[in-house]
Amino acid sequence: MSLILVGVDGSDTSKDAVKWAAKAAAAEKLPLKIVAAYTSTTSDYAPGLVIPQDVIDAIRAEATEAVQKAADIAREEADGIEVSGSIVEGDAARVMLEIGEHAHMIVLGTRGLGSVKGLFLGSVSTSVAAHAKGRVVIVPAGSTDNDGPIVVGVDDSATSDPAVAEAYRQAGLRNRELTAVHTWTPLDADALHGFGLDQAEIDEMSRQAVEAVSERMAGYSEDYPDVEVNRVVIPEEPAKAILAAAEDGASMIVMGSRGRGGFTGLLLGSRSQKVLHHAHVPVMIVRK
């Protein structure tokens, strides 16, 4: 059964993730599953060390408490949703990827500092976002829920189609405006002037880029006629433009993964990584 999966570690950051996930479960009309991962093994630096059973029991108890408190928060945030929880022994990223393989969405906090093995430090969120097959939402520390627009980055190729399709779906589902950001060059206007382009030439390039983006998004607009779309087409570094568009009260950023390499970081791509590390609103990574 499709569900929304959220990871917790007892930190304030993971509580923010639970609140966001609970509202998403209500909007999507899906059950919410809360998971805390823990490990009873030692690191490679101390392979012969045996952890006492009472310490393991304490770690398990702490993980259990984190899940129980998260369930209470979820039910308070979105009354009526179906909530379940579990604790799983294992590496946090691996646990979330395995349990979330067929999930509709995985939701994680970032920079969690909880004592259940510091579950969601940046590396875990980045790893899950890089390797998950579907949707992953990273909820940054201190982010607040609001009714602002959903921001999505758009290419003039098929690369961004999954993210654009999901952004439209989310905007329709949540009755939000959509801000589509397209940067036709990574250079800003000052740099282009420095290369000898006058304003008229820059304006003409922007006009052509607007036409290309409009053609790319035409089909989605037909599918979601009630979604109001604002297009931002400018010369700028892509991640910087997306982050700037989200500064004025955006409710979410939707990004594609773009990465093609075999290393964790490359699976995300530099643009997605930069947005993840600097955004102050939830970021959804879509890989299909």
Stockholm file with secondary structure:
# STOCKHOLM 1.0

chainA/1-288         MSLILVGVDGSDTSKDAVKWAAKAAAAEKLPLKIVAAYTSTTSDYAPGLVIPQDVIDAIRAEATEAVQKAADIAREEADGIEVSGSIVEGDAARVMLEIGEHAHMIVLGTRGLGSVKGLFLGSVSTSVAAHAKGRVVIVPAGSTDNDGPIVVGVDDSATSDPAVAEAYRQAGLRNRELTAVHTWTPLDADALHGFGLDQAEIDEMSRQAVEAVSERMAGYSEDYPDVEVNRVVIPEEPAKAILAAAEDGASMIVMGSRGRGGFTGLLLGSRSQKVLHHAHVPVMIVRK
#=GR chainA/1-288 SS CCCEEEECCSSHHHHHHHHHHHHHHHHHTCCEEEEEEECCSCCTTSTTCCCCHHHHHHHHHHHHHHHHHHHHHHHHHSTTCCEEEEEEESCHHHHHHHHTTTCSEEEEESSCCCTTTTTTCHHHHHHHHHHCSSEEEEECTTCCCCCCCEEEECCSSGGGHHHHHHHHHHHHHHTCCEEEEEESCSSCHHHHHHTTCCHHHHHHHHHHHHHHHHHHHHHHHHHCTTCCEEEEEESSCHHHHHHHHTTTTCSEEEEECCCCSSSHHHHHCHHHHHHHHHCSSCEEEECC
#=GC SS_cons         CCCEEEECCSSHHHHHHHHHHHHHHHHHTCCEEEEEEECCSCCTTSTTCCCCHHHHHHHHHHHHHHHHHHHHHHHHHSTTCCEEEEEEESCHHHHHHHHTTTCSEEEEESSCCCTTTTTTCHHHHHHHHHHCSSEEEEECTTCCCCCCCEEEECCSSGGGHHHHHHHHHHHHHHTCCEEEEEESCSSCHHHHHHTTCCHHHHHHHHHHHHHHHHHHHHHHHHHCTTCCEEEEEESSCHHHHHHHHTTTTCSEEEEECCCCSSSHHHHHCHHHHHHHHHCSSCEEEECC
//
